[in-house]
Amino acid sequence: MKPLSPAVAALLLAALTACAARPPVPPECEGELVPINAHTATPTAGENDAARPRS
């Protein structure tokens, strides 16, 4: 295998350095972020009767 020429090695090094030096970009999201286990609405009457103590 033939060794790389200095110009090709410099370009390759510059490309790898540029990719490694740039921090990762977060994905684009639309709307407000909500945890998956967050309650999105209050329970309606009778929906959670099993967990409510009887009086």
mmCIF entry with sequence, helices, sheets and N, C-alpha, C, O atoms, coordinates in Angstrom:
data_MODEL
# 
_entry.id   MODEL 
# 
_entity.id                         1 
_entity.type                       polymer 
_entity.pdbx_number_of_molecules   1 
# 
_entity_poly.entity_id                      1 
_entity_poly.type                           'polypeptide(L)' 
_entity_poly.nstd_linkage                   no 
_entity_poly.nstd_monomer                   no 
_entity_poly.pdbx_seq_one_letter_code       MKPLSPAVAALLLAALTACAARPPVPPECEGELVPINAHTATPTAGENDAARPRS 
_entity_poly.pdbx_seq_one_letter_code_can   MKPLSPAVAALLLAALTACAARPPVPPECEGELVPINAHTATPTAGENDAARPRS 
_entity_poly.pdbx_strand_id                 A 
# 
loop_
_entity_poly_seq.entity_id 
_entity_poly_seq.num 
_entity_poly_seq.mon_id 
_entity_poly_seq.hetero 
1 1  MET n 
1 2  LYS n 
1 3  PRO n 
1 4  LEU n 
1 5  SER n 
1 6  PRO n 
1 7  ALA n 
1 8  VAL n 
1 9  ALA n 
1 10 ALA n 
1 11 LEU n 
1 12 LEU n 
1 13 LEU n 
1 14 ALA n 
1 15 ALA n 
1 16 LEU n 
1 17 THR n 
1 18 ALA n 
1 19 CYS n 
1 20 ALA n 
1 21 ALA n 
1 22 ARG n 
1 23 PRO n 
1 24 PRO n 
1 25 VAL n 
1 26 PRO n 
1 27 PRO n 
1 28 GLU n 
1 29 CYS n 
1 30 GLU n 
1 31 GLY n 
1 32 GLU n 
1 33 LEU n 
1 34 VAL n 
1 35 PRO n 
1 36 ILE n 
1 37 ASN n 
1 38 ALA n 
1 39 HIS n 
1 40 THR n 
1 41 ALA n 
1 42 THR n 
1 43 PRO n 
1 44 THR n 
1 45 ALA n 
1 46 GLY n 
1 47 GLU n 
1 48 ASN n 
1 49 ASP n 
1 50 ALA n 
1 51 ALA n 
1 52 ARG n 
1 53 PRO n 
1 54 ARG n 
1 55 SER n 
# 
_struct_asym.id          A 
_struct_asym.entity_id   1 
# 
loop_
_struct_conf.conf_type_id 
_struct_conf.id 
_struct_conf.pdbx_PDB_helix_id 
_struct_conf.beg_label_comp_id 
_struct_conf.beg_label_asym_id 
_struct_conf.beg_label_seq_id 
_struct_conf.pdbx_beg_PDB_ins_code 
_struct_conf.end_label_comp_id 
_struct_conf.end_label_asym_id 
_struct_conf.end_label_seq_id 
_struct_conf.pdbx_end_PDB_ins_code 
_struct_conf.beg_auth_comp_id 
_struct_conf.beg_auth_asym_id 
_struct_conf.beg_auth_seq_id 
_struct_conf.end_auth_comp_id 
_struct_conf.end_auth_asym_id 
_struct_conf.end_auth_seq_id 
_struct_conf.pdbx_PDB_helix_class 
_struct_conf.details 
_struct_conf.pdbx_PDB_helix_length 
HELX_P HELX_P1 AA1 PRO A 6  ? ALA A 21 ? PRO A 6  ALA A 21 1 ? 16 
HELX_P HELX_P2 AA2 ASP A 49 ? ALA A 51 ? ASP A 49 ALA A 51 5 ? 3  
# 
_struct_conf_type.id          HELX_P 
_struct_conf_type.criteria    ? 
_struct_conf_type.reference   ? 
# 
loop_
_atom_site.group_PDB 
_atom_site.id 
_atom_site.type_symbol 
_atom_site.label_atom_id 
_atom_site.label_alt_id 
_atom_site.label_comp_id 
_atom_site.label_asym_id 
_atom_site.label_entity_id 
_atom_site.label_seq_id 
_atom_site.pdbx_PDB_ins_code 
_atom_site.Cartn_x 
_atom_site.Cartn_y 
_atom_site.Cartn_z 
_atom_site.occupancy 
_atom_site.B_iso_or_equiv 
_atom_site.pdbx_formal_charge 
_atom_site.auth_seq_id 
_atom_site.auth_comp_id 
_atom_site.auth_asym_id 
_atom_site.auth_atom_id 
_atom_site.pdbx_PDB_model_num 
ATOM 1   N N  . MET A 1 1  ? 0.846   -1.174 0.000  1.00 0.00 ? 1  MET A N  1 
ATOM 2   C CA . MET A 1 1  ? 0.000   0.000  0.000  1.00 0.00 ? 1  MET A CA 1 
ATOM 3   C C  . MET A 1 1  ? 0.890   1.234  0.000  1.00 0.00 ? 1  MET A C  1 
ATOM 4   O O  . MET A 1 1  ? 1.880   1.305  0.728  1.00 0.00 ? 1  MET A O  1 
ATOM 5   N N  . LYS A 1 2  ? 0.525   2.193  -0.819 1.00 0.00 ? 2  LYS A N  1 
ATOM 6   C CA . LYS A 1 2  ? 1.308   3.409  -0.988 1.00 0.00 ? 2  LYS A CA 1 
ATOM 7   C C  . LYS A 1 2  ? 1.013   4.380  0.155  1.00 0.00 ? 2  LYS A C  1 
ATOM 8   O O  . LYS A 1 2  ? -0.153  4.555  0.509  1.00 0.00 ? 2  LYS A O  1 
ATOM 9   N N  . PRO A 1 3  ? 2.030   5.019  0.744  1.00 0.00 ? 3  PRO A N  1 
ATOM 10  C CA . PRO A 1 3  ? 1.773   5.982  1.817  1.00 0.00 ? 3  PRO A CA 1 
ATOM 11  C C  . PRO A 1 3  ? 1.051   7.224  1.287  1.00 0.00 ? 3  PRO A C  1 
ATOM 12  O O  . PRO A 1 3  ? 1.175   7.565  0.111  1.00 0.00 ? 3  PRO A O  1 
ATOM 13  N N  . LEU A 1 4  ? 0.310   7.884  2.147  1.00 0.00 ? 4  LEU A N  1 
ATOM 14  C CA . LEU A 1 4  ? -0.427  9.095  1.766  1.00 0.00 ? 4  LEU A CA 1 
ATOM 15  C C  . LEU A 1 4  ? 0.532   10.245 1.514  1.00 0.00 ? 4  LEU A C  1 
ATOM 16  O O  . LEU A 1 4  ? 1.558   10.386 2.180  1.00 0.00 ? 4  LEU A O  1 
ATOM 17  N N  . SER A 1 5  ? 0.174   11.056 0.544  1.00 0.00 ? 5  SER A N  1 
ATOM 18  C CA . SER A 1 5  ? 0.991   12.243 0.301  1.00 0.00 ? 5  SER A CA 1 
ATOM 19  C C  . SER A 1 5  ? 0.743   13.238 1.436  1.00 0.00 ? 5  SER A C  1 
ATOM 20  O O  . SER A 1 5  ? -0.313  13.188 2.066  1.00 0.00 ? 5  SER A O  1 
ATOM 21  N N  . PRO A 1 6  ? 1.681   14.133 1.710  1.00 0.00 ? 6  PRO A N  1 
ATOM 22  C CA . PRO A 1 6  ? 1.504   15.106 2.794  1.00 0.00 ? 6  PRO A CA 1 
ATOM 23  C C  . PRO A 1 6  ? 0.252   15.972 2.616  1.00 0.00 ? 6  PRO A C  1 
ATOM 24  O O  . PRO A 1 6  ? -0.379  16.335 3.608  1.00 0.00 ? 6  PRO A O  1 
ATOM 25  N N  . ALA A 1 7  ? -0.115  16.307 1.396  1.00 0.00 ? 7  ALA A N  1 
ATOM 26  C CA . ALA A 1 7  ? -1.300  17.140 1.163  1.00 0.00 ? 7  ALA A CA 1 
ATOM 27  C C  . ALA A 1 7  ? -2.576  16.383 1.527  1.00 0.00 ? 7  ALA A C  1 
ATOM 28  O O  . ALA A 1 7  ? -3.475  16.937 2.160  1.00 0.00 ? 7  ALA A O  1 
ATOM 29  N N  . VAL A 1 8  ? -2.649  15.119 1.125  1.00 0.00 ? 8  VAL A N  1 
ATOM 30  C CA . VAL A 1 8  ? -3.832  14.312 1.442  1.00 0.00 ? 8  VAL A CA 1 
ATOM 31  C C  . VAL A 1 8  ? -3.909  14.072 2.946  1.00 0.00 ? 8  VAL A C  1 
ATOM 32  O O  . VAL A 1 8  ? -4.995  14.118 3.523  1.00 0.00 ? 8  VAL A O  1 
ATOM 33  N N  . ALA A 1 9  ? -2.784  13.819 3.578  1.00 0.00 ? 9  ALA A N  1 
ATOM 34  C CA . ALA A 1 9  ? -2.762  13.607 5.021  1.00 0.00 ? 9  ALA A CA 1 
ATOM 35  C C  . ALA A 1 9  ? -3.203  14.865 5.765  1.00 0.00 ? 9  ALA A C  1 
ATOM 36  O O  . ALA A 1 9  ? -3.917  14.776 6.764  1.00 0.00 ? 9  ALA A O  1 
ATOM 37  N N  . ALA A 1 10 ? -2.782  16.034 5.286  1.00 0.00 ? 10 ALA A N  1 
ATOM 38  C CA . ALA A 1 10 ? -3.168  17.293 5.925  1.00 0.00 ? 10 ALA A CA 1 
ATOM 39  C C  . ALA A 1 10 ? -4.667  17.535 5.778  1.00 0.00 ? 10 ALA A C  1 
ATOM 40  O O  . ALA A 1 10 ? -5.316  17.960 6.733  1.00 0.00 ? 10 ALA A O  1 
ATOM 41  N N  . LEU A 1 11 ? -5.228  17.271 4.595  1.00 0.00 ? 11 LEU A N  1 
ATOM 42  C CA . LEU A 1 11 ? -6.663  17.445 4.386  1.00 0.00 ? 11 LEU A CA 1 
ATOM 43  C C  . LEU A 1 11 ? -7.476  16.479 5.245  1.00 0.00 ? 11 LEU A C  1 
ATOM 44  O O  . LEU A 1 11 ? -8.497  16.854 5.823  1.00 0.00 ? 11 LEU A O  1 
ATOM 45  N N  . LEU A 1 12 ? -7.016  15.248 5.319  1.00 0.00 ? 12 LEU A N  1 
ATOM 46  C CA . LEU A 1 12 ? -7.697  14.257 6.143  1.00 0.00 ? 12 LEU A CA 1 
ATOM 47  C C  . LEU A 1 12 ? -7.655  14.643 7.613  1.00 0.00 ? 12 LEU A C  1 
ATOM 48  O O  . LEU A 1 12 ? -8.661  14.539 8.315  1.00 0.00 ? 12 LEU A O  1 
ATOM 49  N N  . LEU A 1 13 ? -6.514  15.082 8.073  1.00 0.00 ? 13 LEU A N  1 
ATOM 50  C CA . LEU A 1 13 ? -6.374  15.523 9.461  1.00 0.00 ? 13 LEU A CA 1 
ATOM 51  C C  . LEU A 1 13 ? -7.249  16.735 9.748  1.00 0.00 ? 13 LEU A C  1 
ATOM 52  O O  . LEU A 1 13 ? -7.857  16.815 10.815 1.00 0.00 ? 13 LEU A O  1 
ATOM 53  N N  . ALA A 1 14 ? -7.321  17.676 8.815  1.00 0.00 ? 14 ALA A N  1 
ATOM 54  C CA . ALA A 1 14 ? -8.156  18.867 9.000  1.00 0.00 ? 14 ALA A CA 1 
ATOM 55  C C  . ALA A 1 14 ? -9.638  18.484 9.069  1.00 0.00 ? 14 ALA A C  1 
ATOM 56  O O  . ALA A 1 14 ? -10.378 19.032 9.886  1.00 0.00 ? 14 ALA A O  1 
ATOM 57  N N  . ALA A 1 15 ? -10.069 17.565 8.236  1.00 0.00 ? 15 ALA A N  1 
ATOM 58  C CA . ALA A 1 15 ? -11.473 17.137 8.240  1.00 0.00 ? 15 ALA A CA 1 
ATOM 59  C C  . ALA A 1 15 ? -11.814 16.429 9.538  1.00 0.00 ? 15 ALA A C  1 
ATOM 60  O O  . ALA A 1 15 ? -12.862 16.688 10.129 1.00 0.00 ? 15 ALA A O  1 
ATOM 61  N N  . LEU A 1 16 ? -10.945 15.539 9.985  1.00 0.00 ? 16 LEU A N  1 
ATOM 62  C CA . LEU A 1 16 ? -11.216 14.816 11.236 1.00 0.00 ? 16 LEU A CA 1 
ATOM 63  C C  . LEU A 1 16 ? -11.192 15.751 12.442 1.00 0.00 ? 16 LEU A C  1 
ATOM 64  O O  . LEU A 1 16 ? -11.999 15.598 13.358 1.00 0.00 ? 16 LEU A O  1 
ATOM 65  N N  . THR A 1 17 ? -10.280 16.710 12.447 1.00 0.00 ? 17 THR A N  1 
ATOM 66  C CA . THR A 1 17 ? -10.188 17.660 13.556 1.00 0.00 ? 17 THR A CA 1 
ATOM 67  C C  . THR A 1 17 ? -11.420 18.562 13.598 1.00 0.00 ? 17 THR A C  1 
ATOM 68  O O  . THR A 1 17 ? -11.923 18.866 14.679 1.00 0.00 ? 17 THR A O  1 
ATOM 69  N N  . ALA A 1 18 ? -11.906 18.991 12.441 1.00 0.00 ? 18 ALA A N  1 
ATOM 70  C CA . ALA A 1 18 ? -13.083 19.868 12.392 1.00 0.00 ? 18 ALA A CA 1 
ATOM 71  C C  . ALA A 1 18 ? -14.314 19.142 12.914 1.00 0.00 ? 18 ALA A C  1 
ATOM 72  O O  . ALA A 1 18 ? -15.126 19.739 13.621 1.00 0.00 ? 18 ALA A O  1 
ATOM 73  N N  . CYS A 1 19 ? -14.464 17.874 12.580 1.00 0.00 ? 19 CYS A N  1 
ATOM 74  C CA . CYS A 1 19 ? -15.622 17.110 13.049 1.00 0.00 ? 19 CYS A CA 1 
ATOM 75  C C  . CYS A 1 19 ? -15.528 16.831 14.549 1.00 0.00 ? 19 CYS A C  1 
ATOM 76  O O  . CYS A 1 19 ? -16.545 16.838 15.241 1.00 0.00 ? 19 CYS A O  1 
ATOM 77  N N  . ALA A 1 20 ? -14.341 16.591 15.047 1.00 0.00 ? 20 ALA A N  1 
ATOM 78  C CA . ALA A 1 20 ? -14.177 16.267 16.461 1.00 0.00 ? 20 ALA A CA 1 
ATOM 79  C C  . ALA A 1 20 ? -14.270 17.507 17.338 1.00 0.00 ? 20 ALA A C  1 
ATOM 80  O O  . ALA A 1 20 ? -14.650 17.399 18.504 1.00 0.00 ? 20 ALA A O  1 
ATOM 81  N N  . ALA A 1 21 ? -13.935 18.683 16.812 1.00 0.00 ? 21 ALA A N  1 
ATOM 82  C CA . ALA A 1 21 ? -13.920 19.898 17.618 1.00 0.00 ? 21 ALA A CA 1 
ATOM 83  C C  . ALA A 1 21 ? -15.312 20.510 17.753 1.00 0.00 ? 21 ALA A C  1 
ATOM 84  O O  . ALA A 1 21 ? -15.565 21.271 18.687 1.00 0.00 ? 21 ALA A O  1 
ATOM 85  N N  . ARG A 1 22 ? -16.214 20.186 16.829 1.00 0.00 ? 22 ARG A N  1 
ATOM 86  C CA . ARG A 1 22 ? -17.556 20.776 16.872 1.00 0.00 ? 22 ARG A CA 1 
ATOM 87  C C  . ARG A 1 22 ? -18.435 19.982 17.829 1.00 0.00 ? 22 ARG A C  1 
ATOM 88  O O  . ARG A 1 22 ? -18.533 18.762 17.692 1.00 0.00 ? 22 ARG A O  1 
ATOM 89  N N  . PRO A 1 23 ? -19.081 20.638 18.798 1.00 0.00 ? 23 PRO A N  1 
ATOM 90  C CA . PRO A 1 23 ? -19.943 19.900 19.722 1.00 0.00 ? 23 PRO A CA 1 
ATOM 91  C C  . PRO A 1 23 ? -21.174 19.360 18.998 1.00 0.00 ? 23 PRO A C  1 
ATOM 92  O O  . PRO A 1 23 ? -21.597 19.931 17.993 1.00 0.00 ? 23 PRO A O  1 
ATOM 93  N N  . PRO A 1 24 ? -21.748 18.277 19.492 1.00 0.00 ? 24 PRO A N  1 
ATOM 94  C CA . PRO A 1 24 ? -22.936 17.731 18.836 1.00 0.00 ? 24 PRO A CA 1 
ATOM 95  C C  . PRO A 1 24 ? -24.115 18.692 18.959 1.00 0.00 ? 24 PRO A C  1 
ATOM 96  O O  . PRO A 1 24 ? -24.248 19.406 19.954 1.00 0.00 ? 24 PRO A O  1 
ATOM 97  N N  . VAL A 1 25 ? -24.946 18.701 17.964 1.00 0.00 ? 25 VAL A N  1 
ATOM 98  C CA . VAL A 1 25 ? -26.105 19.585 17.931 1.00 0.00 ? 25 VAL A CA 1 
ATOM 99  C C  . VAL A 1 25 ? -27.333 18.790 18.370 1.00 0.00 ? 25 VAL A C  1 
ATOM 100 O O  . VAL A 1 25 ? -27.577 17.701 17.850 1.00 0.00 ? 25 VAL A O  1 
ATOM 101 N N  . PRO A 1 26 ? -28.112 19.318 19.322 1.00 0.00 ? 26 PRO A N  1 
ATOM 102 C CA . PRO A 1 26 ? -29.310 18.581 19.734 1.00 0.00 ? 26 PRO A CA 1 
ATOM 103 C C  . PRO A 1 26 ? -30.333 18.546 18.611 1.00 0.00 ? 26 PRO A C  1 
ATOM 104 O O  . PRO A 1 26 ? -30.337 19.426 17.749 1.00 0.00 ? 26 PRO A O  1 
ATOM 105 N N  . PRO A 1 27 ? -31.193 17.548 18.609 1.00 0.00 ? 27 PRO A N  1 
ATOM 106 C CA . PRO A 1 27 ? -32.205 17.474 17.547 1.00 0.00 ? 27 PRO A CA 1 
ATOM 107 C C  . PRO A 1 27 ? -33.207 18.610 17.667 1.00 0.00 ? 27 PRO A C  1 
ATOM 108 O O  . PRO A 1 27 ? -33.457 19.120 18.759 1.00 0.00 ? 27 PRO A O  1 
ATOM 109 N N  . GLU A 1 28 ? -33.769 18.993 16.554 1.00 0.00 ? 28 GLU A N  1 
ATOM 110 C CA . GLU A 1 28 ? -34.791 20.043 16.544 1.00 0.00 ? 28 GLU A CA 1 
ATOM 111 C C  . GLU A 1 28 ? -36.096 19.447 17.055 1.00 0.00 ? 28 GLU A C  1 
ATOM 112 O O  . GLU A 1 28 ? -36.542 18.408 16.568 1.00 0.00 ? 28 GLU A O  1 
ATOM 113 N N  . CYS A 1 29 ? -36.700 20.097 18.027 1.00 0.00 ? 29 CYS A N  1 
ATOM 114 C CA . CYS A 1 29 ? -37.958 19.624 18.590 1.00 0.00 ? 29 CYS A CA 1 
ATOM 115 C C  . CYS A 1 29 ? -39.015 20.705 18.444 1.00 0.00 ? 29 CYS A C  1 
ATOM 116 O O  . CYS A 1 29 ? -38.711 21.898 18.460 1.00 0.00 ? 29 CYS A O  1 
ATOM 117 N N  . GLU A 1 30 ? -40.233 20.280 18.306 1.00 0.00 ? 30 GLU A N  1 
ATOM 118 C CA . GLU A 1 30 ? -41.342 21.217 18.227 1.00 0.00 ? 30 GLU A CA 1 
ATOM 119 C C  . GLU A 1 30 ? -42.175 21.095 19.490 1.00 0.00 ? 30 GLU A C  1 
ATOM 120 O O  . GLU A 1 30 ? -42.418 19.990 19.977 1.00 0.00 ? 30 GLU A O  1 
ATOM 121 N N  . GLY A 1 31 ? -42.605 22.209 20.012 1.00 0.00 ? 31 GLY A N  1 
ATOM 122 C CA . GLY A 1 31 ? -43.470 22.200 21.183 1.00 0.00 ? 31 GLY A CA 1 
ATOM 123 C C  . GLY A 1 31 ? -42.686 22.080 22.475 1.00 0.00 ? 31 GLY A C  1 
ATOM 124 O O  . GLY A 1 31 ? -41.456 22.046 22.484 1.00 0.00 ? 31 GLY A O  1 
ATOM 125 N N  . GLU A 1 32 ? -43.432 22.015 23.560 1.00 0.00 ? 32 GLU A N  1 
ATOM 126 C CA . GLU A 1 32 ? -42.849 21.947 24.891 1.00 0.00 ? 32 GLU A CA 1 
ATOM 127 C C  . GLU A 1 32 ? -42.449 20.513 25.220 1.00 0.00 ? 32 GLU A C  1 
ATOM 128 O O  . GLU A 1 32 ? -43.172 19.571 24.895 1.00 0.00 ? 32 GLU A O  1 
ATOM 129 N N  . LEU A 1 33 ? -41.302 20.350 25.860 1.00 0.00 ? 33 LEU A N  1 
ATOM 130 C CA . LEU A 1 33 ? -40.861 19.022 26.266 1.00 0.00 ? 33 LEU A CA 1 
ATOM 131 C C  . LEU A 1 33 ? -41.568 18.624 27.557 1.00 0.00 ? 33 LEU A C  1 
ATOM 132 O O  . LEU A 1 33 ? -41.565 19.386 28.524 1.00 0.00 ? 33 LEU A O  1 
ATOM 133 N N  . VAL A 1 34 ? -42.170 17.446 27.581 1.00 0.00 ? 34 VAL A N  1 
ATOM 134 C CA . VAL A 1 34 ? -42.896 16.949 28.744 1.00 0.00 ? 34 VAL A CA 1 
ATOM 135 C C  . VAL A 1 34 ? -42.344 15.566 29.062 1.00 0.00 ? 34 VAL A C  1 
ATOM 136 O O  . VAL A 1 34 ? -42.233 14.731 28.164 1.00 0.00 ? 34 VAL A O  1 
ATOM 137 N N  . PRO A 1 35 ? -41.993 15.303 30.327 1.00 0.00 ? 35 PRO A N  1 
ATOM 138 C CA . PRO A 1 35 ? -41.538 13.948 30.674 1.00 0.00 ? 35 PRO A CA 1 
ATOM 139 C C  . PRO A 1 35 ? -42.612 12.916 30.359 1.00 0.00 ? 35 PRO A C  1 
ATOM 140 O O  . PRO A 1 35 ? -43.806 13.205 30.444 1.00 0.00 ? 35 PRO A O  1 
ATOM 141 N N  . ILE A 1 36 ? -42.183 11.718 29.996 1.00 0.00 ? 36 ILE A N  1 
ATOM 142 C CA . ILE A 1 36 ? -43.159 10.711 29.581 1.00 0.00 ? 36 ILE A CA 1 
ATOM 143 C C  . ILE A 1 36 ? -44.018 10.224 30.742 1.00 0.00 ? 36 ILE A C  1 
ATOM 144 O O  . ILE A 1 36 ? -45.105 9.693  30.516 1.00 0.00 ? 36 ILE A O  1 
ATOM 145 N N  . ASN A 1 37 ? -43.554 10.393 31.985 1.00 0.00 ? 37 ASN A N  1 
ATOM 146 C CA . ASN A 1 37 ? -44.354 9.934  33.110 1.00 0.00 ? 37 ASN A CA 1 
ATOM 147 C C  . ASN A 1 37 ? -45.089 11.086 33.792 1.00 0.00 ? 37 ASN A C  1 
ATOM 148 O O  . ASN A 1 37 ? -45.615 10.903 34.890 1.00 0.00 ? 37 ASN A O  1 
ATOM 149 N N  . ALA A 1 38 ? -45.140 12.256 33.179 1.00 0.00 ? 38 ALA A N  1 
ATOM 150 C CA . ALA A 1 38 ? -45.828 13.399 33.773 1.00 0.00 ? 38 ALA A CA 1 
ATOM 151 C C  . ALA A 1 38 ? -47.327 13.271 33.528 1.00 0.00 ? 38 ALA A C  1 
ATOM 152 O O  . ALA A 1 38 ? -47.758 12.772 32.488 1.00 0.00 ? 38 ALA A O  1 
ATOM 153 N N  . HIS A 1 39 ? -48.106 13.723 34.487 1.00 0.00 ? 39 HIS A N  1 
ATOM 154 C CA . HIS A 1 39 ? -49.553 13.723 34.318 1.00 0.00 ? 39 HIS A CA 1 
ATOM 155 C C  . HIS A 1 39 ? -49.922 14.859 33.382 1.00 0.00 ? 39 HIS A C  1 
ATOM 156 O O  . HIS A 1 39 ? -49.480 15.994 33.563 1.00 0.00 ? 39 HIS A O  1 
ATOM 157 N N  . THR A 1 40 ? -50.715 14.557 32.402 1.00 0.00 ? 40 THR A N  1 
ATOM 158 C CA . THR A 1 40 ? -51.104 15.581 31.440 1.00 0.00 ? 40 THR A CA 1 
ATOM 159 C C  . THR A 1 40 ? -52.461 16.177 31.758 1.00 0.00 ? 40 THR A C  1 
ATOM 160 O O  . THR A 1 40 ? -52.795 17.253 31.262 1.00 0.00 ? 40 THR A O  1 
ATOM 161 N N  . ALA A 1 41 ? -53.239 15.504 32.571 1.00 0.00 ? 41 ALA A N  1 
ATOM 162 C CA . ALA A 1 41 ? -54.558 16.024 32.930 1.00 0.00 ? 41 ALA A CA 1 
ATOM 163 C C  . ALA A 1 41 ? -54.927 15.511 34.313 1.00 0.00 ? 41 ALA A C  1 
ATOM 164 O O  . ALA A 1 41 ? -54.392 14.499 34.765 1.00 0.00 ? 41 ALA A O  1 
ATOM 165 N N  . THR A 1 42 ? -55.821 16.188 34.972 1.00 0.00 ? 42 THR A N  1 
ATOM 166 C CA . THR A 1 42 ? -56.294 15.719 36.275 1.00 0.00 ? 42 THR A CA 1 
ATOM 167 C C  . THR A 1 42 ? -57.280 14.585 36.058 1.00 0.00 ? 42 THR A C  1 
ATOM 168 O O  . THR A 1 42 ? -58.042 14.616 35.092 1.00 0.00 ? 42 THR A O  1 
ATOM 169 N N  . PRO A 1 43 ? -57.286 13.582 36.930 1.00 0.00 ? 43 PRO A N  1 
ATOM 170 C CA . PRO A 1 43 ? -58.223 12.466 36.742 1.00 0.00 ? 43 PRO A CA 1 
ATOM 171 C C  . PRO A 1 43 ? -59.669 12.934 36.889 1.00 0.00 ? 43 PRO A C  1 
ATOM 172 O O  . PRO A 1 43 ? -59.973 13.821 37.688 1.00 0.00 ? 43 PRO A O  1 
ATOM 173 N N  . THR A 1 44 ? -60.527 12.337 36.124 1.00 0.00 ? 44 THR A N  1 
ATOM 174 C CA . THR A 1 44 ? -61.944 12.672 36.225 1.00 0.00 ? 44 THR A CA 1 
ATOM 175 C C  . THR A 1 44 ? -62.580 11.877 37.355 1.00 0.00 ? 44 THR A C  1 
ATOM 176 O O  . THR A 1 44 ? -61.989 10.914 37.844 1.00 0.00 ? 44 THR A O  1 
ATOM 177 N N  . ALA A 1 45 ? -63.750 12.260 37.764 1.00 0.00 ? 45 ALA A N  1 
ATOM 178 C CA . ALA A 1 45 ? -64.437 11.582 38.869 1.00 0.00 ? 45 ALA A CA 1 
ATOM 179 C C  . ALA A 1 45 ? -64.637 10.120 38.514 1.00 0.00 ? 45 ALA A C  1 
ATOM 180 O O  . ALA A 1 45 ? -65.107 9.789  37.425 1.00 0.00 ? 45 ALA A O  1 
ATOM 181 N N  . GLY A 1 46 ? -64.274 9.250  39.448 1.00 0.00 ? 46 GLY A N  1 
ATOM 182 C CA . GLY A 1 46 ? -64.453 7.820  39.258 1.00 0.00 ? 46 GLY A CA 1 
ATOM 183 C C  . GLY A 1 46 ? -63.307 7.137  38.543 1.00 0.00 ? 46 GLY A C  1 
ATOM 184 O O  . GLY A 1 46 ? -63.263 5.908  38.504 1.00 0.00 ? 46 GLY A O  1 
ATOM 185 N N  . GLU A 1 47 ? -62.377 7.891  37.977 1.00 0.00 ? 47 GLU A N  1 
ATOM 186 C CA . GLU A 1 47 ? -61.285 7.287  37.221 1.00 0.00 ? 47 GLU A CA 1 
ATOM 187 C C  . GLU A 1 47 ? -60.277 6.597  38.124 1.00 0.00 ? 47 GLU A C  1 
ATOM 188 O O  . GLU A 1 47 ? -59.712 5.570  37.747 1.00 0.00 ? 47 GLU A O  1 
ATOM 189 N N  . ASN A 1 48 ? -60.042 7.146  39.314 1.00 0.00 ? 48 ASN A N  1 
ATOM 190 C CA . ASN A 1 48 ? -59.016 6.609  40.200 1.00 0.00 ? 48 ASN A CA 1 
ATOM 191 C C  . ASN A 1 48 ? -59.614 6.229  41.555 1.00 0.00 ? 48 ASN A C  1 
ATOM 192 O O  . ASN A 1 48 ? -58.981 6.434  42.591 1.00 0.00 ? 48 ASN A O  1 
ATOM 193 N N  . ASP A 1 49 ? -60.823 5.681  41.555 1.00 0.00 ? 49 ASP A N  1 
ATOM 194 C CA . ASP A 1 49 ? -61.503 5.353  42.805 1.00 0.00 ? 49 ASP A CA 1 
ATOM 195 C C  . ASP A 1 49 ? -60.807 4.245  43.585 1.00 0.00 ? 49 ASP A C  1 
ATOM 196 O O  . ASP A 1 49 ? -60.896 4.227  44.813 1.00 0.00 ? 49 ASP A O  1 
ATOM 197 N N  . ALA A 1 50 ? -60.121 3.325  42.924 1.00 0.00 ? 50 ALA A N  1 
ATOM 198 C CA . ALA A 1 50 ? -59.489 2.201  43.608 1.00 0.00 ? 50 ALA A CA 1 
ATOM 199 C C  . ALA A 1 50 ? -58.365 2.675  44.523 1.00 0.00 ? 50 ALA A C  1 
ATOM 200 O O  . ALA A 1 50 ? -58.115 2.056  45.558 1.00 0.00 ? 50 ALA A O  1 
ATOM 201 N N  . ALA A 1 51 ? -57.684 3.760  44.161 1.00 0.00 ? 51 ALA A N  1 
ATOM 202 C CA . ALA A 1 51 ? -56.559 4.249  44.959 1.00 0.00 ? 51 ALA A CA 1 
ATOM 203 C C  . ALA A 1 51 ? -57.015 5.181  46.082 1.00 0.00 ? 51 ALA A C  1 
ATOM 204 O O  . ALA A 1 51 ? -56.236 5.483  46.986 1.00 0.00 ? 51 ALA A O  1 
ATOM 205 N N  . ARG A 1 52 ? -58.260 5.636  46.036 1.00 0.00 ? 52 ARG A N  1 
ATOM 206 C CA . ARG A 1 52 ? -58.757 6.587  47.034 1.00 0.00 ? 52 ARG A CA 1 
ATOM 207 C C  . ARG A 1 52 ? -59.301 5.823  48.244 1.00 0.00 ? 52 ARG A C  1 
ATOM 208 O O  . ARG A 1 52 ? -60.089 4.891  48.085 1.00 0.00 ? 52 ARG A O  1 
ATOM 209 N N  . PRO A 1 53 ? -58.883 6.214  49.454 1.00 0.00 ? 53 PRO A N  1 
ATOM 210 C CA . PRO A 1 53 ? -59.418 5.514  50.637 1.00 0.00 ? 53 PRO A CA 1 
ATOM 211 C C  . PRO A 1 53 ? -60.924 5.755  50.788 1.00 0.00 ? 53 PRO A C  1 
ATOM 212 O O  . PRO A 1 53 ? -61.430 6.837  50.490 1.00 0.00 ? 53 PRO A O  1 
ATOM 213 N N  . ARG A 1 54 ? -61.601 4.751  51.242 1.00 0.00 ? 54 ARG A N  1 
ATOM 214 C CA . ARG A 1 54 ? -63.051 4.846  51.458 1.00 0.00 ? 54 ARG A CA 1 
ATOM 215 C C  . ARG A 1 54 ? -63.333 5.546  52.772 1.00 0.00 ? 54 ARG A C  1 
ATOM 216 O O  . ARG A 1 54 ? -62.616 5.345  53.751 1.00 0.00 ? 54 ARG A O  1 
ATOM 217 N N  . SER A 1 55 ? -64.365 6.361  52.802 1.00 0.00 ? 55 SER A N  1 
ATOM 218 C CA . SER A 1 55 ? -64.717 7.036  54.063 1.00 0.00 ? 55 SER A CA 1 
ATOM 219 C C  . SER A 1 55 ? -66.050 6.559  54.589 1.00 0.00 ? 55 SER A C  1 
ATOM 220 O O  . SER A 1 55 ? -66.501 7.019  55.638 1.00 0.00 ? 55 SER A O  1 
# 
